[in-house]
Amino acid sequence: MKKILKPLISVIVIGALSLTINLDKNVLAKDIENTCKYDSASKVNPNSSTMNCLLTETALSYDVPPEIVKAIAEGESGNWRHFDSNGEVIVTADNGIGIMQITNQAGYNQDRLKSDIVYNIQAGVETLDKMFKRKDLPSINGGERDVLEHWYFAIMAYNGTKPVNSPIVQATGERNANAYQERILRIIEKLELIDLTELPFLREHFQYDSNSRENIKFSAMNYPFDLPLTKSKYFFKTNQKVSATTTNVKFRTRPSMDSPFSTLREGEIVTITGPFEYEEVSTKKNHFVWYPVKRNDGTKGYVASSYLNYSASTPPTPTTPTPVNASASLGVSIYINGEKQSFSNQAIIENGSTLVPLRGIFESLGANVQWNQSTQTIDASKGNIKVWLKIGSKNAKVNDNAINLSVPAQVKSGKTLVPLRFISESLGANVQWNQKTQTITITGD
């Protein structure tokens, strides 16, 4: 009896964790349905504005740029469709299911993928998020999640890292406009109305046999490009100053393309006055959203997210750490397995990354941590996972794998701070960011 007791307990614990995560997903799905005023039991394609909401809210809940999720849904299903004209779920010849065309994904309920649009979208966003976290795919620059071009290889992997998706045609050295990720990026440009930077890949960056089904081999695991890249338009905050991206930007009286408008001049600074809103005419299909803004003269109106940019006077990420506490404008809360963390008010935001106290995060995730004062290094372990960081260095390790951090561990006001997402995901936890509630939710064993 003793021989089987420990495995049985393990199964119970693992099963309980799985149930907790599934419950979290179900609660999240219900919240999204309520926010978007959609009943998943209806089994009909929602109107365009509602579908925009479902895709956007799900993307934000996983800290994935909505531009990418909406473009993939567009490219996969065509016109954001889940059901055909007869009310039957769309299943393609290769068994792709529904709006996100989920194919052969273990761990998902196939019947629910067909009947529940929100569940299908969640599965697609989770898949995309996993692609972004893969260590066998290259990254772009520091791999910041809010930079659209940084998702290039994650988008590729959503469809497959096969020769057909090589950015460069090996035989000619020309750009492969038919590659899956290139087509998705063009959808973003066309329907989000924003210009993206074409990454200057070279033929030697990708090795493959055009006649083989083997995956592409990448010549490097990081591609540093000194180019102006594009941040997502969905992370502007209330009271943030933003600028008009071009001439004659329409400044509308309502969040609708049908409303009267005046115009903003290129570079004109306006202030965000609240969270973004969706198109109020439900039949109009926009990939973008509307931000309520105020001009310098006090006039209030709405501008499409596509035509707003981070103002030069208010950069998108702080140049110095911004304390996060109850009185700060960010007001971030951190939950681990449903429990709010007391170290939330000691966190800082730097260059888009959340840094938290060393022992607070490691101990909350059940890891052992050691600090070496003489070498300024951190060694942590949990089971067979070992994490190594050095203060001030962007080089880190998880087991024997070298990792390049966008923001290094550092000491501020006598406290050692480490990057929250890197630590959590390295230890096998899942991290989700809710933009509207400014909440970080971490789930793991």
C-alpha positions as CSV (number, residue, x, y, z in Angstrom):
1,M,0.0,0.0,0.0
2,K,2.8,2.4,0.8
3,K,4.3,1.8,-2.6
4,I,1.3,3.2,-4.4
5,L,0.4,6.0,-1.9
6,K,3.0,8.5,-3.1
7,P,2.1,8.2,-6.8
8,L,-1.6,8.4,-5.9
9,I,-1.0,11.6,-4.0
10,S,1.0,13.0,-6.9
11,V,-1.9,12.2,-9.3
12,I,-4.3,13.9,-6.9
13,V,-2.1,17.0,-6.6
14,I,-1.5,17.2,-10.3
15,G,-5.2,16.7,-11.0
16,A,-6.1,19.4,-8.5
17,L,-3.7,21.8,-10.1
18,S,-5.1,21.0,-13.6
19,L,-8.6,21.5,-12.2
20,T,-7.6,24.9,-10.7
21,I,-6.1,26.1,-14.0
22,N,-9.1,24.9,-15.9
23,L,-11.4,26.7,-13.5
24,D,-9.3,29.8,-13.9
25,K,-9.8,29.6,-17.7
26,N,-13.5,29.0,-17.3
27,V,-13.8,32.1,-15.0
28,L,-11.7,34.1,-17.5
29,A,-13.9,33.0,-20.4
30,K,-17.0,33.9,-18.5
31,D,-15.6,37.4,-17.6
32,I,-14.8,37.9,-21.3
33,E,-18.3,36.9,-22.4
34,N,-19.8,39.3,-19.8
35,T,-17.5,42.1,-20.9
36,C,-18.4,41.6,-24.6
37,K,-22.1,40.8,-23.9
38,Y,-21.9,37.5,-25.7
39,D,-23.6,34.2,-24.9
40,S,-21.4,31.3,-26.0
41,A,-24.5,29.0,-25.8
42,S,-26.0,30.9,-28.8
43,K,-23.7,29.1,-31.2
44,V,-23.9,31.8,-33.8
45,N,-21.3,34.2,-35.2
46,P,-21.4,37.4,-33.1
47,N,-21.6,40.7,-34.8
48,S,-18.3,42.4,-35.8
49,S,-18.0,44.7,-32.8
50,T,-18.6,41.8,-30.4
51,M,-16.1,39.6,-32.2
52,N,-13.5,42.4,-32.0
53,C,-14.2,42.5,-28.3
54,L,-13.8,38.7,-27.8
55,L,-10.5,38.6,-29.6
56,T,-9.1,41.7,-28.0
57,E,-10.1,40.9,-24.4
58,T,-8.8,37.3,-24.7
59,A,-5.5,38.5,-26.2
60,L,-5.0,41.1,-23.4
61,S,-5.7,38.5,-20.7
62,Y,-2.7,36.5,-21.9
63,D,-0.5,39.6,-22.5
64,V,-0.5,39.1,-26.2
65,P,-0.9,42.0,-28.6
66,P,-4.5,42.0,-29.9
67,E,-3.3,43.1,-33.3
68,I,-1.7,39.7,-33.8
69,V,-4.6,37.6,-32.5
70,K,-7.1,39.5,-34.7
71,A,-5.0,39.2,-37.8
72,I,-4.5,35.4,-37.2
73,A,-8.2,35.0,-36.7
74,E,-8.8,36.9,-40.0
75,G,-6.2,34.9,-41.9
76,E,-7.3,31.5,-40.5
77,S,-11.1,31.8,-40.7
78,G,-11.7,34.6,-43.2
79,N,-13.9,37.5,-42.0
80,W,-13.8,36.3,-38.3
81,R,-16.2,33.3,-38.9
82,H,-16.6,30.3,-36.6
83,F,-19.9,29.0,-37.9
84,D,-20.9,28.6,-41.6
85,S,-24.2,29.9,-43.0
86,N,-26.0,26.7,-41.8
87,G,-24.9,27.2,-38.2
88,E,-22.3,24.4,-38.4
89,V,-18.7,25.0,-37.1
90,I,-16.2,25.5,-39.9
91,V,-13.8,22.5,-40.0
92,T,-11.3,22.5,-42.8
93,A,-9.8,19.6,-44.8
94,D,-6.8,19.4,-42.5
95,N,-9.1,19.3,-39.4
96,G,-8.6,23.0,-38.4
97,I,-11.5,23.9,-36.1
98,G,-13.3,27.2,-36.0
99,I,-12.2,30.8,-35.9
100,M,-8.6,30.1,-34.8
101,Q,-8.3,26.9,-36.8
102,I,-7.1,24.8,-33.9
103,T,-5.6,21.6,-35.3
104,N,-4.4,18.5,-33.4
105,Q,-4.0,20.3,-30.1
106,A,-3.8,17.9,-27.1
107,G,-5.3,19.0,-23.9
108,Y,-8.3,20.7,-25.5
109,N,-11.9,19.5,-25.6
110,Q,-12.6,18.9,-29.3
111,D,-16.4,19.3,-29.0
112,R,-16.0,22.5,-27.0
113,L,-13.5,23.9,-29.6
114,K,-16.4,23.5,-32.1
115,S,-19.3,24.8,-30.0
116,D,-17.6,27.6,-27.9
117,I,-16.1,30.5,-29.7
118,V,-14.4,32.0,-26.6
119,Y,-12.9,28.6,-25.8
120,N,-11.6,28.3,-29.4
121,I,-10.1,31.8,-29.2
122,Q,-8.5,31.0,-25.8
123,A,-6.9,27.9,-27.3
124,G,-5.5,29.9,-30.2
125,V,-4.1,32.6,-27.9
126,E,-2.6,30.1,-25.6
127,T,-0.9,28.3,-28.5
128,L,0.5,31.6,-29.8
129,D,1.7,32.5,-26.3
130,K,3.5,29.1,-26.1
131,M,5.2,29.7,-29.4
132,F,6.5,33.0,-28.1
133,K,8.0,31.3,-25.1
134,R,9.7,28.5,-27.0
135,K,13.4,28.4,-26.5
136,D,14.1,26.7,-29.8
137,L,12.8,29.6,-31.8
138,P,14.8,32.8,-32.5
139,S,14.0,36.1,-30.8
140,I,14.1,39.6,-32.1
141,N,16.2,42.1,-30.1
142,G,15.2,41.9,-26.4
143,G,11.9,40.0,-27.2
144,E,9.6,42.5,-25.6
145,R,6.0,41.2,-25.7
146,D,4.4,44.5,-26.6
147,V,6.5,45.0,-29.8
148,L,4.6,43.6,-32.8
149,E,7.7,42.6,-34.9
150,H,9.1,40.7,-31.9
151,W,6.3,38.1,-32.5
152,Y,7.6,37.2,-36.0
153,F,8.7,33.7,-35.2
154,A,5.8,32.9,-32.9
155,I,3.4,33.7,-35.7
156,M,5.5,31.5,-38.0
157,A,5.4,28.7,-35.5
158,Y,1.6,29.0,-35.2
159,N,1.5,27.6,-38.7
160,G,4.7,25.7,-38.7
161,T,8.5,26.3,-39.1
162,K,8.5,24.5,-42.5
163,P,10.4,25.6,-45.6
164,V,7.2,27.1,-47.1
165,N,7.3,29.7,-44.3
166,S,10.9,30.7,-44.7
167,P,11.1,34.6,-44.8
168,I,13.6,34.3,-47.7
169,V,13.3,32.1,-50.8
170,Q,16.5,30.1,-50.6
171,A,16.8,29.7,-54.4
172,T,16.5,33.4,-55.2
173,G,17.3,35.3,-52.0
174,E,14.0,37.2,-52.5
175,R,11.5,37.9,-49.8
176,N,8.9,35.1,-49.4
177,A,5.6,37.1,-49.5
178,N,3.6,33.9,-49.2
179,A,5.1,32.9,-45.9
180,Y,2.4,32.6,-43.3
181,Q,3.8,35.2,-40.9
182,E,4.3,37.6,-43.8
183,R,0.7,37.3,-44.7
184,I,-0.5,37.8,-41.1
185,L,1.7,40.9,-40.8
186,R,0.2,42.3,-44.0
187,I,-3.3,41.8,-42.5
188,I,-2.2,43.8,-39.5
189,E,-1.1,46.6,-41.8
190,K,-4.2,46.6,-43.9
191,L,-6.9,46.2,-41.2
192,E,-5.3,47.8,-38.1
193,L,-4.1,50.6,-40.4
194,I,-0.6,50.7,-39.0
195,D,2.8,50.4,-40.7
196,L,5.2,47.7,-39.6
197,T,8.9,47.5,-40.2
198,E,10.1,44.7,-42.5
199,L,12.9,42.8,-40.7
200,P,16.0,42.6,-43.0
201,F,16.6,38.9,-42.9
202,L,19.2,37.3,-45.2
203,R,19.3,34.1,-47.1
204,E,22.0,32.7,-44.8
205,H,19.8,33.2,-41.7
206,F,17.7,30.1,-42.7
207,Q,18.8,26.7,-43.8
208,Y,16.4,24.2,-45.3
209,D,15.7,21.8,-48.2
210,S,12.9,23.1,-50.3
211,N,11.9,19.5,-51.2
212,S,11.8,18.4,-47.5
213,R,9.2,18.5,-44.8
214,E,11.9,19.0,-42.2
215,N,11.8,22.2,-40.1
216,I,13.9,25.2,-40.9
217,K,17.2,25.5,-39.2
218,F,18.0,28.9,-37.8
219,S,21.5,30.2,-38.0
220,A,21.1,32.3,-34.8
221,M,18.8,32.3,-31.9
222,N,18.6,36.1,-31.7
223,Y,18.4,38.7,-34.4
224,P,19.4,42.2,-33.3
225,F,17.9,44.8,-35.6
226,D,18.7,48.5,-34.9
227,L,15.4,49.6,-36.5
228,P,12.3,51.6,-35.3
229,L,9.8,48.8,-34.4
230,T,6.1,49.1,-33.6
231,K,4.6,48.9,-30.1
232,S,1.0,47.6,-29.7
233,K,-1.6,50.3,-29.7
234,Y,-3.6,48.6,-26.9
235,F,-1.5,49.6,-23.9
236,F,-2.1,53.4,-23.6
237,K,-3.1,54.4,-20.1
238,T,-5.5,57.1,-18.8
239,N,-3.8,60.5,-18.6
240,Q,-1.0,59.4,-20.9
241,K,-0.1,61.9,-23.6
242,V,0.0,60.5,-27.2
243,S,0.4,62.0,-30.6
244,A,-1.3,61.8,-34.0
245,T,0.7,59.7,-36.4
246,T,-0.1,61.5,-39.6
247,T,-1.9,64.4,-41.1
248,N,-5.7,64.8,-40.9
249,V,-6.3,62.2,-38.3
250,K,-10.0,62.1,-37.7
251,F,-11.1,63.4,-34.2
252,R,-14.6,62.0,-33.9
253,T,-17.5,62.9,-31.6
254,R,-18.4,59.2,-30.9
255,P,-16.5,55.9,-31.1
256,S,-17.8,55.2,-34.5
257,M,-16.8,55.7,-38.2
258,D,-20.3,57.1,-38.7
259,S,-19.9,60.0,-36.3
260,P,-19.0,63.6,-37.2
261,F,-15.3,64.6,-37.0
262,S,-12.7,67.4,-37.1
263,T,-9.0,66.6,-37.7
264,L,-5.8,66.5,-35.8
265,R,-2.5,67.7,-37.3
266,E,0.5,65.3,-37.5
267,G,2.3,65.2,-34.2
268,E,-0.5,67.0,-32.3
269,I,-0.4,65.9,-28.6
270,V,-3.7,64.7,-27.0
271,T,-4.4,63.1,-23.6
272,I,-6.0,59.7,-23.1
273,T,-9.0,60.2,-20.9
274,G,-10.1,56.6,-20.3
275,P,-10.0,53.0,-21.5
276,F,-10.5,52.2,-25.2
277,E,-14.0,51.4,-26.5
278,Y,-15.3,49.3,-29.4
279,E,-17.1,50.5,-32.5
280,E,-20.7,51.4,-31.3
281,V,-22.2,50.4,-34.7
282,S,-22.2,46.6,-34.2
283,T,-22.2,45.8,-37.9
284,K,-19.1,47.8,-38.8
285,K,-16.0,45.7,-38.8
286,N,-12.9,47.4,-37.3
287,H,-9.7,45.6,-36.2
288,F,-8.8,48.8,-34.3
289,V,-10.5,50.3,-31.2
290,W,-11.4,53.9,-30.2
291,Y,-9.6,55.9,-27.5
292,P,-11.3,58.8,-25.8
293,V,-8.9,61.7,-25.8
294,K,-8.8,65.4,-25.0
295,R,-7.1,68.1,-27.0
296,N,-5.1,70.9,-25.3
297,D,-8.1,73.3,-25.6
298,G,-10.2,70.8,-23.6
299,T,-12.2,69.5,-26.5
300,K,-13.0,65.8,-26.1
301,G,-13.5,63.2,-28.7
302,Y,-12.4,59.8,-30.0
303,V,-9.5,58.7,-32.2
304,A,-8.9,55.3,-33.7
305,S,-6.0,53.4,-31.9
306,S,-4.3,53.0,-35.3
307,Y,-3.5,56.7,-35.5
308,L,-2.1,57.3,-32.0
309,N,1.6,57.0,-31.0
310,Y,3.6,57.4,-27.9
311,S,4.4,61.1,-27.5
312,A,8.0,62.0,-27.4
313,S,7.4,63.8,-24.2
314,T,5.9,60.7,-22.6
315,P,7.9,57.6,-23.8
316,P,6.2,54.2,-23.8
317,T,8.3,52.8,-21.0
318,P,9.9,54.7,-18.1
319,T,13.5,55.6,-18.4
320,T,13.8,55.3,-14.7
321,P,12.0,52.7,-12.5
322,T,8.5,53.6,-11.6
323,P,7.4,52.4,-8.1
324,V,4.2,50.4,-8.1
325,N,2.1,50.8,-5.0
326,A,-1.5,51.7,-4.1
327,S,-1.1,55.4,-4.9
328,A,0.8,54.9,-8.1
329,S,-1.0,55.4,-11.4
330,L,-0.1,51.9,-12.5
331,G,-1.6,50.2,-9.5
332,V,-0.4,46.7,-10.4
333,S,-1.6,43.8,-8.2
334,I,0.2,40.4,-8.3
335,Y,-1.6,37.1,-7.5
336,I,0.1,33.7,-7.3
337,N,-2.3,30.8,-7.3
338,G,-5.2,33.1,-6.3
339,E,-3.4,34.7,-3.4
340,K,-2.5,38.4,-3.6
341,Q,1.2,39.0,-2.9
342,S,2.4,41.4,-0.2
343,F,5.4,42.3,-2.3
344,S,3.2,43.9,-5.0
345,N,3.8,47.3,-3.5
346,Q,7.6,46.8,-3.7
347,A,7.6,46.1,-7.4
348,I,8.9,48.5,-10.1
349,I,8.3,48.7,-13.8
350,E,11.4,49.2,-16.0
351,N,11.4,49.2,-19.8
352,G,8.2,47.3,-19.8
353,S,9.3,44.6,-17.4
354,T,8.0,44.1,-13.9
355,L,10.8,43.6,-11.3
356,V,9.9,42.2,-7.9
357,P,11.9,41.4,-4.6
358,L,14.1,38.4,-5.0
359,R,13.0,36.2,-2.1
360,G,9.3,37.2,-2.4
361,I,8.9,35.7,-5.9
362,F,11.1,32.6,-5.5
363,E,9.7,31.6,-2.1
364,S,6.1,32.2,-3.3
365,L,6.8,29.8,-6.2
366,G,8.3,27.2,-3.9
367,A,11.9,27.6,-5.0
368,N,15.1,27.6,-2.9
369,V,17.3,30.7,-3.5
370,Q,20.9,31.6,-2.7
371,W,22.5,35.0,-2.9
372,N,26.3,35.3,-3.4
373,Q,27.4,38.7,-2.3
374,S,30.9,38.5,-3.6
375,T,29.9,37.5,-7.2
376,Q,26.6,39.3,-7.1
377,T,24.9,36.2,-8.5
378,I,21.6,34.5,-7.7
379,D,21.2,30.7,-7.8
380,A,17.7,29.3,-7.4
381,S,16.4,25.7,-7.8
382,K,13.1,24.0,-7.8
383,G,13.0,20.2,-8.5
384,N,15.2,19.7,-11.5
385,I,15.1,23.4,-12.6
386,K,18.0,25.6,-11.9
387,V,18.0,29.4,-12.5
388,W,21.1,31.6,-12.5
389,L,21.2,35.4,-12.7
390,K,23.8,38.1,-12.1
391,I,23.0,41.6,-10.9
392,G,23.3,44.1,-13.8
393,S,23.7,41.4,-16.5
394,K,21.2,40.6,-19.2
395,N,22.7,37.1,-19.4
396,A,20.9,34.4,-17.4
397,K,20.6,30.6,-17.4
398,V,17.9,28.1,-17.0
399,N,19.7,24.8,-16.4
400,D,22.2,24.8,-19.3
401,N,20.3,27.1,-21.6
402,A,21.5,30.7,-22.0
403,I,18.8,33.3,-21.8
404,N,19.0,37.0,-22.9
405,L,16.9,39.2,-20.5
406,S,15.4,42.5,-21.7
407,V,16.0,43.9,-18.2
408,P,18.6,42.5,-15.8
409,A,18.3,41.8,-12.1
410,Q,19.3,44.8,-10.0
411,V,19.6,46.4,-6.6
412,K,17.3,49.4,-5.8
413,S,17.1,51.0,-2.4
414,G,18.9,48.1,-0.8
415,K,16.5,45.5,-2.3
416,T,17.5,42.9,-4.9
417,L,14.9,42.9,-7.7
418,V,14.4,40.2,-10.4
419,P,12.3,40.1,-13.5
420,L,8.9,38.6,-12.6
421,R,7.9,37.0,-15.9
422,F,11.3,35.4,-16.5
423,I,11.5,33.9,-13.0
424,S,7.9,32.6,-13.0
425,E,8.0,31.0,-16.5
426,S,11.4,29.5,-15.8
427,L,10.0,27.7,-12.8
428,G,7.1,26.4,-14.9
429,A,4.4,28.8,-14.0
430,N,2.0,30.6,-16.3
431,V,1.8,34.4,-16.3
432,Q,-1.2,36.4,-17.4
433,W,-1.6,40.2,-17.6
434,N,-4.9,41.9,-17.4
435,Q,-4.5,45.4,-18.9
436,K,-7.8,46.7,-17.7
437,T,-7.5,45.7,-14.1
438,Q,-3.7,46.1,-14.0
439,T,-3.4,42.6,-12.5
440,I,-0.6,40.0,-13.0
441,T,-1.9,36.5,-12.3
442,I,0.6,33.6,-11.9
443,T,-0.5,30.0,-11.8
444,G,1.7,27.0,-11.2
445,D,2.5,24.2,-8.7
